[in-house]
Every structure is written in C-alpha cells, then in structure tokens.
C-alpha cells in the first residue's frame, strides 16, 4: 500500500474588483477549480467554501478588499491555484 506524501498548498490573496466576487468571476473560479485533481477551497475568516461551487463562493460574500486563502489538496494543482489567484486579483 502506497502512502501519499503530497501536501496541500495554499496562498493568500485579496479581492481587487470594485464589484467583489460576483456571479461571473465566481463561475470562472468554479470552472478553474473543476480542472483540479484534488479538492480546492476558498477560505474567508475560517469559513471554507468548495471552489467548484458558484453558490458556495457567492455565500462567502467577498467584497473588494476581502482577504482569502485558496487551498488546493494536491501540489500538482499549483497551476489551478495560480489561475484562481489571478481571477481573484483581477480588477474586472
């Protein structure tokens, strides 16, 4: 039996858009997260949201300036982490 030693990775970022994380960026984040091998989470003040769920993302209520931590369960999902950070940090 093989034991996985792959560790989760995370990164903190801040919402830059004047409109916060509304439906369009939430959908783009969910689509990016769906490409991950493992689970992807958005964390705001200890509350975790499944990043593949548009509704979960919207429930976090992220306005401009909100600090988030993005967690990916598999280190091989670093490109997904980078893409999601880019979407959150976008001014659009």
Secondary structure, 3 states (H helix, E strand, C coil): CCCCCCCCEEEEEECCCCCCCCHHHHHHHHHHHHCCCCCEEEEECCEEEECCCHHHHHHCCCCCCCEEEEEECCHHHHHHHHHHHHHHCCCC
